[in-house]
Amino acid sequence: MKIAVIQLTSALEYKTNLETIQNQLSEAKKLGAIAAFLPEVFYSMSDGITPTPYLVEPGNMHYNEIKKLATENEIALIGGSAASLHNGKVVNRAYNFDKFGNDLGFYDKINLFACDLPNKKISEAKNYTAGSDYKIVEIDSHKIGLGICFDMRFSEMGLHYRMNGAEIITYPAAFTVPTGKAHWHTLLRARAIENQCFVVAAAQWGHHNDKIQTYGHSLVVDPWGDILLDLDEGEKVGVADLDFSKIDLIRHSVLMNRN
């Protein structure tokens, strides 16, 4: 299964982001990808202090713009998140569509990011309400467990997906530069190794505004922990071929008393 990973420097203005994403999805389609993984808050990047004004709701204009990305490019969209309005509260919601625009279901970020670093204090809880439910979607009969960014630090989520048949776990992200340099590759490789799954993490990169800079390095990691794709820096698209037979090979080679 050939997948594409999209790395962005999303701005607040959604129309600017859509134009970039359209170009990258067109390239992904030409490269033979059947599914594209988008990063966290791909639709509109706020300054982290106030939410974006471009909130997605089921069936509204912004929801339909995301859906059109799939149908116009005839490619499935997986895991990219957008600030969304749910029951009067803002959530960080991952959207998923097949190439026909069928809604495969959503995941609301459960573990909201918080850090207290020198010269930088961030708390997503100022803008977002946490979700509560895990979510698995399917593309071509392959199960994909959904997380978002900070969720990768919580190994119990990956284990839940592994035990429920996931072959891919995805963590779209907008990782900060200090934590990215320290932990990004290590955490994602750990989630792949311990669950013997592919891990796909499409990331934001660069200076988005005066307050937000992200790390990039979108990754695809195989079930052995080998990095199949690292997009490093810049806005770009990369593709990777996922050989699912490798999952069975590794799970039979390294027995972990799991189903």
TAZIVEN-V279529 format. One record per run of one state. SS is the DSSP state (2 for helix, 1 for strand, 0 for the rest). FROM is the first residue (numbers start at 1). TO is the last residue. If there is no record, write none. Layout:
# TAZIVEN-V279529
ss=SS from=FROM to=TO
ss=SS from=FROM to=TO
This chain:
# TAZIVEN-V279529
ss=0 from=1 to=1
ss=1 from=2 to=8
ss=0 from=9 to=13
ss=2 from=14 to=30
ss=0 from=31 to=34
ss=1 from=35 to=37
ss=0 from=38 to=55
ss=1 from=56 to=56
ss=0 from=57 to=60
ss=2 from=61 to=73
ss=0 from=74 to=75
ss=1 from=76 to=78
ss=0 from=79 to=80
ss=1 from=81 to=86
ss=0 from=87 to=88
ss=1 from=89 to=94
ss=0 from=95 to=96
ss=1 from=97 to=97
ss=0 from=98 to=102
ss=1 from=103 to=103
ss=0 from=104 to=106
ss=1 from=107 to=108
ss=0 from=109 to=113
ss=1 from=114 to=117
ss=0 from=118 to=119
ss=1 from=120 to=123
ss=2 from=124 to=126
ss=0 from=127 to=135
ss=1 from=136 to=139
ss=0 from=140 to=141
ss=1 from=142 to=148
ss=2 from=149 to=153
ss=0 from=154 to=154
ss=2 from=155 to=163
ss=0 from=164 to=167
ss=1 from=168 to=173
ss=0 from=174 to=175
ss=1 from=176 to=176
ss=2 from=177 to=195
ss=0 from=196 to=197
ss=1 from=198 to=201
ss=0 from=202 to=202
ss=1 from=203 to=207
ss=0 from=208 to=212
ss=1 from=213 to=215
ss=0 from=216 to=218
ss=1 from=219 to=221
ss=0 from=222 to=226
ss=1 from=227 to=230
ss=0 from=231 to=235
ss=1 from=236 to=241
ss=0 from=242 to=244
ss=2 from=245 to=253
ss=0 from=254 to=259
